Amino acid sequence: MALRVLVVDDLAFMRDAISDILVRDGFEVAGEAENGRAALDRYREIRPDVVLMDITMPVMDGISALREIRRFDPSAVVVMCSALGQQHYIIRAIHLGAKDFVVKPFRPERIVSAVRKATKTYA
Ligand SMILES: [Mg+2]
């Protein structure tokens, strides 16, 4: 069964790009969200296997959403995906339970390997 991914980014073209990469590699994009608040709502609804989450977003940023999602579900698997220059958030994200941290711009393989590694699925 395909792993179900929730893709979170405030930019539609970035959600599309990430979703394309995931679908091409056999993952299911179970949902998308454009900010942290929407991500939390979507997470509760669809219970994805993994969340790929941007950091800089309106309404609620990705670090706050990571904290809220992990509070709601301590076993939530979240991979942060943020712009170059946001690496100072890495330590905080890892402390809050993020499994990995992908820096944009990324190569498609980086997204795929991060999701696989985070979910410990190497198939
Ligand atoms: Mg953003």
Boltz pocket constraint, residues with backbone or C-beta under 6 A from the ligand:
constraints:
  - pocket:
      binder: B
      contacts: [[A, 9], [A, 10], [A, 11], [A, 54], [A, 55], [A, 56], [A, 57]]
      max_distance: 6.0
